[in-house]
Amino acid sequence: MDGQLKLYSYWRSSAAYRVRIALNLKGRDYAIEPVHLVRDGGQQHSDDYAALNPQELVPALRHGERVLTQSLAILEYLDEIWPEPALLPDDSAGRARVRALAQLVACDIHPLNNLRVMQFFDREWNVPQAERDLWTLHWMRTGFQALEDMLVGSQDTGRFCHGDSPGMADCCLVPQLYNARRFHLDLAPYPTLVRIEQACLGLPAFDRARPENQPDAA
């Protein structure tokens, strides 16, 4: 399918980070359209962006005239449009496993500590920063321990989350570990996660997607 790719992204958004990794793994050329999540009250809340993505979240991916939202849906779309290299395994059990690993991060860890949750705690309930940090660290630890156990306990774990090629689960893991370091979470209890992260970051596709390598990095 032809059509220019434009990714509406914020350099530190872990959801946008996932999509940058996947686009790089697929070897696709794409333009970054920065959407600053804090400046001007949050550019994602502008009328123009809300018309593009009514959820007022990043990322959004424009492919020609089509606009896609939700990072995991975008990753699956990319895998269907450009099957190689695959982000999901060939077998049904493998695909279910990788989706479960990816969703553990994207659905269970990330939503509990993303920007709009923290802003609600601050603006609506006046939750002190220290208590917000405790909330964030608790849910990261809970999710990371489950993820560590799932990876250690499976013979399907290889150099990466599933086998010896990076895929959808790795696209989710690396950005969440970046977030964990921002909150100074001790990662020593999760050696498998850190090992896989280092294998990923040694690849150009992951390195180019790093937040600090983005055009809008502050």
ABEGO torsion letter per residue (X at the ends): XBEBBBBBBBAABAAAAAAAAAAAAAGBBBBBBBBBAABGGEAAABAAAAAABAAGBOBBBBBEABBBBEAAAAAAAAAAABAOBBABBABAAAAAAAAAAAAAAAAAAAAAABAAAAAAAAAAAGBBAAAAAAAAAAAAAAAAAAAAAAAAABAABBABABEABBBAAAAAAAAAAAAAAAAGBBAAABAAAAAAAAAAAABAAAAAABAAABAABX
